[in-house]
Amino acid sequence: MKDINLDIVRVTEAAAIAASAWVGSGDKKAADKAATDAMRSRLNGIDFKGRVVIGEGIKDESAGLFAGETVGSERSLKVYDLAVDPIEGTRPTAHSGPEALSVMAVAEKGALFSTSEFYMNKFAYGPEIARKTILSITDPLEKTIRLVSKATGKEPRRIMVCLLDRPRHEPLVAELRGLGVRIKLIQDCDVSAAIAACLPESGIDLLCGIGGAPEGILTACAIKCLRGEFQAQIVHKDGSVEPRILSLDDLVSGECVFSATGITDGSLLRGVRYTPQGPVTNSIFMRSASGTVRRLTAYHGN
């Protein structure tokens, strides 16, 4: 996949720039359409054949890209699976909130897990913890916090757990508070929060809770590149959680690359800024084969 690395970054850059025109507009659909159109246009200019395995279109009533759609060159011999999210965080984009990203991952053909369900129960932690202990999404929280405390050398009151601020998580929040840990509640964008759990400077030790399934696959690709750990369980429409634990290798079984570009300012990336010379973007690009993480600032001419 080395031959398309920079092409993938250009895709998320184009989508982020297109979305940035709608920051603060209050119009989520227009922002999503602009980002989706820009992403599709860039993908169609790459010398590869990409099949969208994970898309956000149906769930968010957006303009696509939809699962099953093919982009790129039909004649290319290079065939890959794609996971795309032109805007991870349409609400913060439309309302000038934090952490909105344009995100995509490219994996070997047949490597990405696919599900028709909209939600997953997720559990993410970074390489420092992964090297020292084994955690499970189904373990009691008390056991998990004890193991994290031993692996990190932190007392429970210094452990930070991140999850989406949703009514469904109220029992989880109450249990975590009972254990004395710190909690970071986020409104959107759990992809960037899961990535943060793999970065020591973020202060986040764990991400848990129920969020979007498409975002879960994108998260798995990023965490595979970062050498962290990620587990998930499918959540059905009736709210029941599938007992089967999906490991990182279940979710992305082969090599992958991951790219994200900031739309609005966040803890992971700065958003698109405009200068007299044109827009400036900040992106992160990662490869699972090497574990390489690159941060890129790009100046785009008018």
C-alpha positions in Angstrom: 0.0 0.0 0.0 3.0 2.3 0.1 2.3 3.6 -3.4 -1.0 5.2 -2.4 0.0 6.6 1.1 0.0 10.3 0.2 -3.1 9.8 -2.1 -5.0 8.6 1.0 -4.0 11.7 3.0 -5.1 13.9 0.0 -8.6 12.3 0.2 -9.2 13.2 3.9 -7.7 16.7 3.3 -10.1 17.3 0.4 -13.1 16.2 2.5 -12.0 18.3 5.5 -11.6 21.4 3.4 -15.0 20.9 1.8 -16.6 20.3 5.2 -14.9 23.4 6.7 -17.0 25.7 4.5 -20.0 24.6 6.5 -18.6 24.9 10.0 -21.1 26.7 12.2 -23.7 26.7 9.4 -26.2 24.5 11.4 -26.7 22.4 8.2 -25.3 18.9 8.9 -26.6 17.5 5.6 -25.0 20.1 3.5 -21.7 19.7 5.3 -21.9 15.9 4.9 -22.7 16.2 1.2 -19.8 18.5 0.5 -17.3 16.3 2.3 -18.7 13.1 0.7 -18.6 14.6 -2.8 -15.0 15.8 -2.3 -13.9 12.4 -0.9 -15.5 10.5 -3.7 -13.9 12.7 -6.3 -10.5 12.3 -4.8 -10.9 8.5 -4.5 -11.9 8.3 -8.1 -8.6 9.9 -9.1 -6.5 7.2 -7.5 -5.0 4.3 -9.4 -6.6 1.6 -7.4 -9.9 -0.1 -7.1 -11.6 0.4 -3.8 -14.7 -1.2 -2.4 -16.5 0.6 0.4 -17.1 -1.9 3.1 -17.8 0.6 5.9 -19.7 3.8 5.1 -22.0 6.1 7.0 -24.6 6.9 4.3 -27.7 4.9 5.3 -27.4 5.4 9.1 -26.9 9.2 8.8 -29.2 9.7 5.8 -26.2 11.3 4.0 -25.2 11.5 0.4 -23.1 8.3 0.7 -20.5 6.8 0.4 -22.5 3.6 0.8 -21.3 0.1 1.5 -20.8 -1.8 -1.8 -19.9 1.3 -3.8 -16.7 1.0 -5.9 -14.3 3.9 -6.4 -11.1 4.4 -8.2 -10.2 2.8 -11.5 -12.1 -0.3 -12.6 -9.1 -1.4 -14.6 -6.6 -1.3 -11.7 -5.2 -4.6 -10.5 -4.8 -3.1 -7.0 -8.0 -3.9 -5.1 -8.6 -2.8 -1.5 -11.3 -2.6 1.2 -12.3 0.9 2.3 -13.8 2.3 5.5 -14.8 5.9 5.2 -16.3 8.7 7.2 -16.2 12.0 5.3 -17.2 13.7 8.6 -16.7 12.0 11.9 -18.7 14.5 13.9 -21.4 16.2 11.7 -22.9 17.9 14.7 -19.7 19.6 15.9 -19.0 20.6 12.3 -22.4 22.2 11.9 -22.3 23.9 15.3 -18.6 24.8 15.5 -17.9 22.1 18.1 -14.6 20.4 18.7 -13.0 17.2 17.4 -14.6 16.8 14.0 -12.5 14.8 11.5 -12.5 13.5 8.0 -11.4 9.8 8.3 -10.7 6.8 6.2 -8.9 3.5 6.3 -7.6 1.3 3.5 -7.1 -2.4 4.1 -6.2 -5.5 2.1 -9.1 -7.0 0.1 -11.4 -9.0 2.5 -9.7 -7.7 5.6 -12.4 -5.5 7.1 -15.3 -6.8 9.2 -18.7 -5.8 8.1 -22.0 -5.7 9.9 -25.5 -4.3 9.1 -26.0 -3.3 12.7 -25.5 0.4 13.6 -23.9 0.1 17.1 -21.1 -1.7 18.9 -20.0 -2.0 22.5 -16.4 -0.8 22.4 -13.3 -1.2 24.6 -9.9 0.5 23.7 -6.6 0.9 25.4 -3.1 1.7 24.5 0.2 -0.2 23.9 1.6 0.5 27.4 -1.3 -1.4 29.0 -1.4 -4.0 26.3 2.3 -4.9 26.9 1.8 -5.5 30.6 -1.6 -7.1 31.0 -4.7 -8.6 29.2 -8.0 -6.9 29.6 -11.4 -8.1 28.4 -14.5 -6.1 27.5 -16.6 -8.6 29.5 -14.6 -8.4 32.7 -16.2 -6.6 35.7 -15.1 -3.0 35.8 -13.5 -3.4 39.2 -11.2 -6.0 37.8 -10.4 -3.9 34.8 -9.5 -0.8 36.8 -7.3 -2.9 39.2 -5.4 -4.4 36.2 -5.0 -0.9 34.6 -3.8 0.5 37.9 -1.1 -2.2 38.1 0.0 -1.8 34.5 0.2 2.0 34.6 1.3 2.5 38.1 -1.6 4.9 38.6 -3.9 4.9 41.5 -7.6 4.5 40.4 -8.2 8.2 41.1 -5.7 9.1 38.4 -7.0 6.7 35.8 -9.1 8.4 33.1 -11.9 6.6 31.3 -13.5 8.2 28.3 -17.1 7.4 27.0 -19.8 9.1 25.0 -22.2 11.2 27.1 -25.4 9.3 26.4 -28.4 8.2 28.7 -27.5 4.6 27.9 -24.2 5.0 29.7 -25.6 6.4 33.0 -25.2 3.0 34.8 -21.7 2.7 33.5 -20.8 6.2 34.6 -22.3 5.5 38.1 -20.2 2.4 38.4 -17.0 4.1 37.3 -17.6 6.9 39.8 -18.1 4.3 42.5 -14.6 3.0 41.6 -13.1 6.4 42.1 -11.7 6.9 38.6 -11.8 10.1 36.6 -14.3 10.2 33.7 -14.2 12.2 30.4 -17.6 12.5 28.8 -17.6 13.4 25.1 -20.5 14.5 23.0 -19.3 13.0 19.7 -16.2 11.6 17.8 -15.2 8.5 19.7 -12.7 7.6 16.9 -10.4 10.4 18.1 -11.1 9.5 21.7 -10.0 5.9 21.1 -6.9 7.0 19.3 -6.2 9.3 22.3 -6.2 6.2 24.6 -3.1 5.0 22.6 -1.2 8.3 23.0 0.5 8.8 26.4 0.2 12.6 26.3 -3.6 12.5 26.1 -4.1 11.3 29.7 -6.9 8.9 28.6 -6.3 5.3 29.7 -9.5 3.6 28.5 -12.4 4.1 26.1 -15.5 2.1 26.7 -19.2 2.1 25.9 -21.6 1.9 23.0 -21.1 3.9 19.8 -21.4 3.6 16.1 -20.3 0.3 14.4 -18.8 2.0 11.3 -16.7 4.2 13.6 -15.7 1.0 15.4 -14.1 -0.5 12.3 -12.2 2.8 11.6 -11.1 2.8 15.2 -9.8 -0.8 14.9 -7.7 0.2 11.9 -6.1 3.2 13.7 -5.4 1.2 16.9 -3.9 -1.6 14.9 -1.4 0.9 13.5 -0.8 2.3 17.0 -0.2 -1.2 18.5 -2.9 -0.7 21.0 -5.8 -3.1 21.7 -9.5 -2.9 20.8 -12.4 -5.2 21.4 -16.0 -4.9 20.4 -19.4 -6.6 20.6 -22.3 -6.1 18.2 -25.3 -4.3 19.7 -28.6 -5.3 18.0 -31.5 -3.0 17.3 -33.4 -4.2 20.4 -30.4 -3.1 22.5 -29.2 -6.6 23.3 -25.4 -7.1 23.2 -24.0 -10.1 21.2 -21.9 -12.3 23.6 -19.1 -12.8 21.0 -16.1 -10.7 21.6 -14.6 -9.3 18.3 -10.9 -8.9 18.6 -8.7 -6.4 16.7 -7.8 -9.1 14.2 -11.5 -10.0 13.7 -12.2 -6.4 12.8 -9.2 -5.9 10.5 -7.5 -9.1 9.7 -4.8 -7.8 7.4 -2.5 -4.8 6.9 -4.1 -1.4 6.8 -3.4 2.3 6.6 -5.4 5.1 8.3 -5.7 8.8 7.6 -7.5 11.6 9.5 -7.7 15.3 8.8 -9.0 17.8 11.3 -12.1 19.8 10.4 -12.6 21.6 13.7 -10.0 22.0 16.4 -9.6 19.0 18.7 -7.2 17.2 21.0 -5.8 15.1 18.2 -5.7 17.6 15.3 -6.2 21.2 14.6 -9.0 22.1 12.2 -8.9 23.7 8.8 -7.5 27.2 9.0 -7.7 29.8 6.2 -4.9 32.1 5.2 -4.4 34.6 2.3 -2.5 31.8 0.5 -5.3 29.3 1.0 -6.5 26.6 3.5 -4.1 24.9 5.9 -4.8 21.3 7.1 -3.4 19.1 9.8 -3.5 15.3 9.3 -2.3 12.1 10.9 -1.4 9.1 8.8 -0.5 5.6 10.1 0.6 2.2 8.7 0.0 -1.0 10.5 2.8 -2.9 8.7 5.5 -0.6 10.2 3.7 1.1 13.1 4.7 4.4 11.5 2.7 7.5 12.6 3.1 10.7 10.6 1.7 14.1 11.3 1.4 16.3 8.3 0.7 20.0 7.9 -0.3 21.0 4.4 -0.7 24.4 2.8 -3.1 24.4 0.0 -3.0 27.2 -2.6 -6.0 29.2 -3.6 
